[in-house]
């Protein structure tokens, strides 16, 4: 019972870590499921853990592949995302938590402003990059929610 509660807390913190990327959300979710499943040592626990790991890994792969294709199709270069990442990290330390998002947006927009002729085109391109990042977060969150649902199903069955 205590392990189930601790596992649930880890999973909840992991889901929050996906939305606010300060904590390693998928790792915490799989860790919470493993904390519940491994001591059980039965088929239900191992199946739940296996499915949760599979769904989480599939979500991690999809979160990079799907938005990446959209970015390549729209013509946003990788260096634009790297500029957003660098300013996002700087922003995280300047303005904790919120600075990550502000810095990323500013970095992407500045990189596109340097690359494109006018600010309207830069904003359209930056918006495309931000949409792809939002889709990436939603894909990761969906995978985390499915892994959580599998764990809850394991609680009910087992």
C-alpha positions as CSV (number, residue, x, y, z in Angstrom):
1,X,0.0,0.0,0.0
2,X,2.8,2.5,0.9
3,X,4.7,1.7,-2.3
4,X,1.5,2.3,-4.3
5,X,1.1,5.7,-2.8
6,X,4.8,6.6,-3.3
7,X,4.6,5.3,-6.9
8,X,1.5,7.4,-7.4
9,X,3.3,10.5,-6.1
10,X,6.3,9.8,-8.4
11,X,4.0,9.4,-11.4
12,X,2.1,12.6,-10.6
13,X,5.4,14.5,-10.2
14,X,6.5,13.0,-13.5
15,X,3.4,14.2,-15.3
16,X,4.0,17.7,-13.9
17,X,7.6,17.5,-15.0
18,X,6.5,16.9,-18.6
19,X,4.4,20.1,-18.6
20,X,7.0,22.1,-16.7
21,X,10.2,20.7,-18.1
22,X,12.3,21.1,-14.9
23,X,12.0,17.5,-13.8
24,X,12.6,14.4,-16.0
25,X,9.0,13.5,-16.3
26,X,9.1,10.2,-18.3
27,X,11.9,8.9,-16.1
28,X,9.9,9.6,-12.9
29,X,6.8,8.0,-14.4
30,X,8.6,4.8,-15.4
31,X,10.4,4.9,-12.0
32,X,7.1,5.1,-10.2
33,X,5.6,2.2,-12.1
34,X,8.8,0.2,-11.5
35,X,8.7,1.0,-7.8
36,X,5.2,-0.5,-7.7
37,X,5.8,-3.4,-10.1
38,X,9.2,-4.9,-9.2
39,X,8.5,-5.8,-5.5
40,X,5.2,-7.5,-6.6
41,X,7.2,-9.9,-8.8
42,X,4.0,-11.2,-10.5
43,X,2.8,-11.3,-14.1
44,X,0.6,-8.2,-13.6
45,X,3.4,-6.1,-12.3
46,X,5.8,-7.1,-15.0
47,X,3.3,-6.6,-17.8
48,X,2.3,-3.2,-16.5
49,X,6.0,-2.2,-16.3
50,X,6.7,-3.5,-19.8
51,X,3.8,-1.7,-21.3
52,X,4.6,1.5,-19.5
53,X,8.2,1.4,-20.6
54,X,7.2,0.6,-24.2
55,X,4.6,3.5,-24.3
56,X,7.1,5.9,-22.8
57,X,9.9,5.0,-25.2
58,X,7.5,5.2,-28.1
59,X,6.4,8.7,-26.9
60,X,10.0,9.8,-26.7
61,X,10.8,8.7,-30.2
62,X,7.5,10.3,-31.6
63,X,8.1,13.6,-29.8
64,X,11.3,14.1,-31.8
65,X,10.3,12.6,-35.1
66,X,6.8,14.1,-35.7
67,X,7.5,17.8,-34.9
68,X,10.9,17.5,-36.6
69,X,9.3,16.6,-39.9
70,X,6.9,19.6,-39.6
71,X,9.8,21.9,-38.9
72,X,11.8,20.6,-41.9
73,X,8.8,21.0,-44.1
74,X,8.3,24.6,-43.0
75,X,12.0,25.5,-43.5
76,X,13.0,26.3,-39.9
77,X,16.7,25.4,-39.5
78,X,18.1,23.4,-36.6
79,X,20.3,26.4,-35.6
80,X,17.1,28.3,-34.8
81,X,16.0,25.7,-32.3
82,X,19.5,25.7,-30.8
83,X,19.4,29.4,-30.4
84,X,16.0,29.0,-28.6
85,X,17.5,26.2,-26.4
86,X,20.5,28.3,-25.4
87,X,18.4,31.4,-24.5
88,X,15.9,29.1,-22.8
89,X,18.6,27.8,-20.5
90,X,19.9,31.3,-19.8
91,X,16.3,32.5,-19.2
92,X,15.7,29.6,-16.7
93,X,18.5,31.0,-14.5
94,X,17.5,34.6,-15.0
95,X,13.8,34.1,-14.4
96,X,13.2,30.7,-12.8
97,X,10.8,28.3,-14.5
98,X,9.0,30.9,-16.7
99,X,12.3,32.1,-18.1
100,X,12.8,28.8,-19.8
101,X,9.8,29.5,-22.0
102,X,10.5,33.2,-22.4
103,X,14.1,32.6,-23.3
104,X,13.2,29.9,-25.8
105,X,10.6,32.1,-27.6
106,X,13.1,35.1,-27.6
107,X,15.9,32.9,-28.9
108,X,13.9,31.4,-31.7
109,X,12.5,34.8,-32.8
110,X,15.9,36.5,-32.7
111,X,17.5,33.7,-34.8
112,X,14.7,33.9,-37.3
113,X,14.9,37.7,-37.3
114,X,18.6,37.4,-38.2
115,X,17.9,34.9,-41.0
116,X,14.7,36.3,-42.6
117,X,14.2,39.8,-44.1
118,X,11.4,41.2,-41.9
119,X,10.0,40.7,-38.5
120,X,6.6,39.4,-39.7
121,X,8.3,36.5,-41.6
122,X,10.5,35.9,-38.6
123,X,7.5,35.7,-36.3
124,X,5.7,33.3,-38.7
125,X,8.7,31.1,-38.7
126,X,9.2,31.3,-34.9
127,X,5.5,30.5,-34.4
128,X,6.0,27.4,-36.5
129,X,8.9,26.3,-34.3
130,X,6.9,27.0,-31.2
131,X,3.9,25.0,-32.5
132,X,6.3,22.1,-33.1
133,X,7.6,22.3,-29.5
134,X,4.1,22.4,-28.2
135,X,3.2,19.3,-30.2
136,X,6.3,17.6,-28.8
137,X,5.2,18.4,-25.2
138,X,1.7,17.1,-26.0
139,X,3.0,13.9,-27.5
140,X,5.2,13.3,-24.4
141,X,2.2,14.1,-22.1
142,X,-0.1,11.7,-24.0
143,X,2.5,8.9,-23.6
144,X,2.8,9.7,-19.9
145,X,-0.9,9.7,-19.4
146,X,-1.2,6.3,-21.2
147,X,1.5,4.9,-19.0
148,X,-0.3,6.2,-16.0
149,X,-3.6,4.7,-17.2
150,X,-1.8,1.3,-17.6
151,X,-0.5,1.6,-14.0
152,X,-4.0,2.4,-12.7
153,X,-5.3,-0.6,-14.6
154,X,-2.7,-2.7,-12.9
155,X,-3.8,-1.4,-9.6
156,X,-7.4,-2.4,-10.3
157,X,-6.6,-5.8,-11.7
158,X,-3.9,-6.7,-9.2
